[in-house]
């Protein structure tokens, strides 16, 4: 099913999404990769606040390239989500709900998604220049010393994604494999 979604990704909205849905996100998202996630989780463990309000936030696992003159951002393709698996349950426990990346997730992350109504969106690897066209503004908000991995607030319009894992734990990678094997046997 195709859905056009206006962020933030509330619990109620997240629960309407199903593995395999094609979605087009519009609204504010945040960027972070493993170094940023590590720093945020260390801050939370020390009782510090995060540099942004994580409630109903969507985090894009990306380290964009520098913007060329006159552009908002450089190429902005997804990074491998498994790098954030150690941190994702903690981020969801403080309210973050959406994750955008590529690749499989660990069972612990899927369990946290079910507990906190999280959604994992897949972005197409190798399509960073195309995805960057959906980004209408980019603002550095923290961890500038991390370079491409610094935290940024982005405003995106009609960012094309697919729901890989929904809030019930349904996983498109597993569903697709099962359907393929069933069809291959017939």
PyMOL commands that set and color helices and strands:
alter all, ss='L'
color gray80, all
select helices_A, chain A and resi 11-14+34-45+81-93+107-116+128-132+144-149+172-185
alter helices_A, ss='H'
color red, helices_A
select strands_A, chain A and resi 2-6+22-31+58-60+98-101+119-122+135-142+151-165
alter strands_A, ss='S'
color yellow, strands_A
deselect
rebuild
show_as cartoon
